Amino acid sequence: NSALGMTLGKAAAQVGHASMLLAGALELDPVCRWAELEFHCAVREADAARWRELTGLVRDGAAVAVRDAGFTEVAPGSMTVIAVPAADW
């Protein structure tokens, strides 16, 4: 969520959290396929229109979001990162 103005380190930590949340939300078979790929992932910055699309995926249960506790750079409950599973898992 580029609107939050997170530092690079904060954003990287949030990406790490998102990958773990995604792994926990997936069924076992897709997680195993992801593990076979050494848990490769791609990180993209989303513009405002894409962010709205991604939040829709979260609402629909097709993606997971990190909501920050608010101890450092952003307000509590801020949606910082959204993880979407790869189509081929």
C-alpha positions as CSV (number, residue, x, y, z in Angstrom):
1,N,0.0,0.0,0.0
2,S,2.1,2.8,-1.3
3,A,-0.3,5.4,0.2
4,L,1.1,4.6,3.6
5,G,4.6,5.8,2.9
6,M,6.4,2.9,4.6
7,T,10.1,2.7,4.5
8,L,11.7,0.0,2.3
9,G,12.6,-2.1,5.4
10,K,9.0,-1.9,6.8
11,A,7.6,-2.8,3.4
12,A,10.0,-5.8,3.1
13,A,9.0,-7.0,6.6
14,Q,5.3,-6.8,5.6
15,V,6.0,-8.8,2.4
16,G,7.5,-11.5,4.6
17,H,4.5,-11.5,6.9
18,A,2.2,-11.7,3.8
19,S,4.0,-14.7,2.4
20,M,3.6,-16.6,5.7
21,L,-0.1,-15.7,6.0
22,L,-0.6,-16.9,2.4
23,A,1.1,-20.2,3.1
24,G,-1.1,-20.7,6.2
25,A,-4.2,-19.8,4.2
26,L,-3.6,-22.2,1.3
27,E,-4.6,-25.8,1.1
28,L,-1.8,-28.4,1.5
29,D,-1.3,-29.2,-2.2
30,P,-0.7,-25.6,-3.4
31,V,1.7,-25.0,-0.5
32,C,3.6,-28.2,-1.5
33,R,3.8,-27.0,-5.1
34,W,5.0,-23.6,-3.8
35,A,7.6,-25.3,-1.7
36,E,8.9,-27.2,-4.7
37,L,9.5,-23.8,-6.3
38,E,11.5,-22.8,-3.2
39,F,8.7,-20.4,-2.2
40,H,9.6,-18.0,-5.0
41,C,7.5,-14.9,-5.1
42,A,7.3,-11.6,-7.0
43,V,6.7,-8.2,-5.3
44,R,4.8,-5.5,-7.2
45,E,3.8,-2.0,-6.1
46,A,0.1,-1.4,-6.8
47,D,-1.3,1.9,-8.0
48,A,-4.6,3.0,-6.5
49,A,-6.8,1.2,-9.0
50,R,-4.9,-2.1,-8.6
51,W,-5.0,-1.8,-4.8
52,R,-8.8,-1.5,-5.0
53,E,-8.9,-4.7,-7.1
54,L,-6.6,-6.5,-4.7
55,T,-8.8,-5.5,-1.7
56,G,-11.7,-7.0,-3.5
57,L,-9.8,-10.2,-3.8
58,V,-9.2,-10.1,0.0
59,R,-12.9,-9.5,0.6
60,D,-13.7,-12.5,-1.7
61,G,-11.2,-14.8,0.1
62,A,-8.9,-15.1,-2.9
63,A,-6.0,-13.2,-1.3
64,V,-4.7,-12.4,2.1
65,A,-3.9,-9.0,3.6
66,V,-1.5,-7.9,6.3
67,R,-3.0,-5.6,8.8
68,D,-0.4,-3.8,10.8
69,A,-0.4,-3.7,14.6
70,G,0.7,0.0,14.5
71,F,3.7,-0.2,16.7
72,T,6.1,1.5,14.3
73,E,5.3,3.4,11.1
74,V,1.7,3.1,10.3
75,A,-1.7,3.3,12.1
76,P,-3.0,0.2,13.8
77,G,-5.1,-1.9,11.4
78,S,-3.6,-0.4,8.2
79,M,-3.7,-2.9,5.4
80,T,-0.1,-2.8,4.3
81,V,0.4,-5.7,1.8
82,I,-1.8,-8.1,-0.1
83,A,-0.6,-11.6,-1.1
84,V,-2.2,-13.3,-4.1
85,P,-1.5,-17.0,-4.8
86,A,0.1,-17.8,-8.2
87,A,-2.4,-19.0,-10.8
88,D,-0.4,-22.2,-11.5
89,W,-0.3,-23.5,-7.9
